[in-house]
Amino acid sequence: NITKFFFTILFIITFLNTKTYSKNNYFSEAEKLFKEKKFLESKYKFEKDIVFNPKNESSYLYLAKIFNVQKNEFMEEQNLNTVILLNPKNEEALYLLALLNIKKSDYKKSKKLIKDLREVCSNFCQKENELIKKLENLEPKQ
């Protein structure tokens, strides 16, 4: 009985360690592939990472960047929205989503995203002026 119990515990610990390793490994492999501009391979790895770690906002952010390169605005927006859902203070996602909405000529949503970015910014503060200039080109004439 004790031997059976010991092997059961050992199996559970091994399984959990393997699962943890898989989570970290898929993300790090995907990030490496992304930096090498191997977007299809990295996309697959980020998606696998999400299976094991569905709350990893970084994987969704990288997927959004991949979809941007592939010019798939719908999927880019979906992934950026997921990042913001998981972390409403993610500056890079707010910035990229604001850029996307300016590109789509959505003045109101872009203005709100720039305001949200201003409230949380620490790294992307300097990008706010760039967004405001682009937004001014969209501003509705009165």
KEVO-692629 format. One record per residue: z, y, x of N, C-alpha, C, O in turn. Coordinates in steps of 0.001 Angstrom, whole numbers, plus 500000, padded with zeros to 6 digits. Example, Ala and Ser with C-alpha at 12.3 -4.5 7.8 and 13.67 -1.06 7.14 Angstrom:
<nodes>
507800494310513190507800495500512300507800496700513200508465496681514236;507080497750512850507140498940513670507870500030512900508039501138513409;
</nodes>
This chain:
<nodes>
500000498799500814500000500000500000500000501265500858499246502202500593;500837501284501870500908502454502745499601502612503509499136503734503707;499011501525503935497735501571504651496648502133503744495855502973504170;496608501681502520495620502165501553495818503664501299494854504428501247;497064504066501146497393505472500927496958506304502136496359507367501975;497258505823503337496897506519504560495377506717504655494914507812504974;494604505662504379493149505765504441492597506698503360491608507396503586;493216506710502220492791507626501148493010509072501582492125509910501407;494167509369502138494459510717502630493498511092503751492977512206503772;493263510184504669492344510429505776490930510721505263490250511612505772;490501509969504259489183510188503666489099511577503031488109512285503221;490113511965502291490123513280501626490077514399502656489316515353502496;490874514296503700490882515325504747489518515404505430489004516497505669;488939514262505739487612514230506370486566514847505449485727515626505899;486610514506504168485661515040503196485783516561503096484773517265503093;487009517068503014487213518518502910486755519229504167486149520297504079;487024518671505325486569519279506574485056519295506667484478520275507138;484403518229506229482943518175506233482373519215505289481396519888505616;482979519348504123482508520331503153482676521743503704481773522566503558;483799522038504328484033523349504929483022523596506044482471524692506154;482781522593506860481804522732507931480421523017507357479694523860507881;480055522321506285478745522534505668478589523961505199477543524579505400;479643524493504562479587525875504075479286526822505223478355527625505147;480066526730506274479909527638507397478606527388508135477956528327508593;478230526141508249477046525782508993475773526269508306474896526818508974;475647526085506994474446526543506287474269528045506436473160528517506688;475344528796506285475228530247506391474835530662507795473926531476507961;475490530129508797475180530546510170473761530134510567473068530880511259;473330528953510134471942528534510410470963529466509702469952529864510281;471258529809508469470379530684507688470287532064508318469208532648508407;471423532575508751471450533896509378470620533907510662469883534856510931;470749532852511437469968532732512673468466532691512364467675533376513012;468088531895511381466674531805510987466166533146510459465026533528510726;466994533849509725466606535165509191466320536127510340465320536844510321;467193536140511330467006537037512478465743536695513260465152537556513912;465334535423513188464088534996513831462873535221512925461752534845513268;463111535841511764462071536137510768461426534874510188460265534891509779;462180533799510158461743532552509526462315532561508106463283531869507794;461679533369507267462251533680505959462293532499504998463269532342504263;461265531673504987461281530535504064462388529546504414463095529049503537;462527529267505713463566528337506142464957528919505893465865528214505452;465111530208506180466423530819505983466757530911504495467916530747504113;465773531167503665465994531219502210466571529893501720467523529863500941;465989528823502182466452527490501792467911527277502210468709526746501437;468253527691503423469623527515503928470611528415503178471727527991502876;470206529652502878471096530529502107471347529943500719472466529997500210;470309529389500116470473528765498802471417527565498886472232527352497987;471311526788499953472232525662500144473660526164500335474609525573499820;473801527245501071475127527820501263475735528224499916476926528019499683;474928528785499051475407529217497732475870528023496896476802528147496102;475230526884497070475663525676496351477102525343496727477908525007495858;477435525433498026478775525105498488479749526273498349480958526070498232;479216527493498362480070528674498331479433529726497421478877530707497915;479507529536496100478806530417495170479289531869495165478640532728494568;480402532152495812480901533531495852480647534211497189481260535236497490;479757533656497988479441534264499276478417535377499063477213535130499013;478911536586498942478038537728498670477005537935499769475918538450499506;477330537541500990476394537727502108475129536903501924474040537365502265;475252535700501395474059534878501169473142535530500134471922535544500295;473736536064499082472926536747498063472258537993498640471115538303498304;472973538701499506472413539902500116471220539546501000470186540213500957;471370538501501793470248538073502624469072537599501760467915537873502082;469363536901500680468277536472499788467548537688499230466322537681499124;468288538725498874467654539954498375466722540539499435465622540992499120;467162540528500675466328541051501771465071540202501951463991540728502222;465217538901501801464053538012501908463072538304500778461865538396501002;463596538448499571462717538749498434462066540125498585460959540345498094;462744541043499258462137542346499532460927542174500436459873542757500185;461074541379501481459965541106502405458815540424501654457644540708501904;459166539523500735458156538798499955457614539619498792456750539157498047;458125540838498640457702541758497579457939541182496175457129541366495267;459055540492496026459458539945494735460626540794494236461791540446494430;460292541923493585461310542888493159462285542287492147463474542604492173;461799541434491268462668540857490251463792540047490899464964540234490571;463435539154491814464445538317492473465314539135493430466500538852493598;464721540139494046465506541029494901466602541703494072467767541731494469;466216542236492935467178542917492065468250541959491542469426542316491473;467841540747491175468811539765490682469869539467491733471058539406491422;469446539284492953470394538970494024471274540166494376472462539994494649;470715541368494374471530542558494628472560542752493515473707543111493782;472153542515492277473104542618491166474223541590491304475371541873490960;473899540412491798474920539386492009475902539825493091477108539612492959;475394540433494156476275540933495215477250541956494633478450541912494904;476716542874493831477559543932493257478535543361492236479652543858492087;478117542334491547479030541660490622480200541037491389481350541128490960;479899540409492518480937539784493345481785540818494084482986540629494276;481143541914494494481847542961495235481230544315494899480257544727495530;481789545005493911481233546302493490481240547369494591480614548417494434;481931547119495687482007548101496773481116547746497957481272548314499037;480186546817497769479290546443498853478264547560499042477325547705498260;478467548336500092477641549516500337476164549193500536475290549871499995;475902548171501301474510547840501594473768547436500322472613547817500132;474422546669499453473793546262498193473562547480497298472512547594496666;474541548392497241474364549616496443473193550438496982472366550935496216;473134550574498291472048551320498926470682550688498626469749551372498207;470581549368498849469300548686498628468898548708497153467716548839496833;469869548582496266469562548625494834469137550033494419468255550186493573;469750551057495001469333552442494723467891552653495193467076553230494473;467585552184496399466205552293496913465212551597495986464144552131495686;465577550408495544464707549641494659464483550384493343463362550421492835;465538550972492794465404551680491527464640552991491669463963553419490735;464744553626492824463917554809493084462460554384493128461592555047492560;462202553288493798460832552759493881460281552446492492459092552627492228;461172551966491598460772551632490232460799552858489313460557552742488112;461093554027489880461155555294489146462213555310488049462021555933487005;463312554635488282464421554637487326465438555691487778466364555404488537;465238556910487292466027558054487723467508557879487407468354558045488286;467825557546486164469228557454485738470002556393486522471103556650487007;469418555208486641470106554126487352470253554462488832471286554180489439;469214555067489413469277555459490826470389556473491055471144556368492022;470486557451490166471506558491490290472911557879490211473799558261490973;473107556939489295474403556270489154474734555468490412475867555502490893;473750554750490942473991553947492147474330554826493346475176554457494161;473686555978493463473993556900494561475419557420494404476148557553495387;475814557712493173477187558159492900478179557051493277479201557316493910;477870555809492885478737554675493230478839554506494742479916554237495273;477718554664495425477709554547496886478587555630497510479351555354498436;478480556848497011479275557973497531480775557672497421481550558024498311;481175557021496329482593556752496089483169555698497043484371555704497308;482338554806497555482853553715498387482386553773499838482820552963500657;481522554703500161480848554641501459481796554834502634482739555624502603;481489554074503656482125554266504959481060554047506041481069554727507067;480151553106505813479085552819506781477738553415506373476913553726507233;477512553576505074476206554022504592476228555469504106475316555889503393;477244556232504474477360557622504016476160558460504453475670559295503693;475693558234505669474570559012506191473277558720505433472349559528505463;473207557579504756472002557201504011471926557914502658470868557934502029;473040558500502208473064559150500896472041560281500810471349560409499800;471939561099501853470982562214501840469549561712501706468737562310500999;469247560623502381467909560016502279467625559621500826466540559877500302;468606559002500192468436558585498797468289559787497873467470559774496954;469082560823498116469025562025497265467651562680497376467095563112496365;467096562762498575465761563352498749464709562550497993463832563117497341;464804561235498086463845560391497364464035560532495860463064560532495104;465279560650495430465575560792494007465060562127493478464585562194492345;465145563180494271464661564497493847463171564468493522462702565215492664;462446563617494199461019563471493890460787562851492526459715563005491942;461796562145492014461695561517490680462238562409489583461947562195488406;463029563411489958463762564199488983462855564679487863461795565254488112;463281564436486617462464564845485482462337566367485423463318567085485622;461157566844485157460884568287485049461372568779483689461216568095482677;461968569980483678462484570520482405461688571710481951461983572287480904;
</nodes>
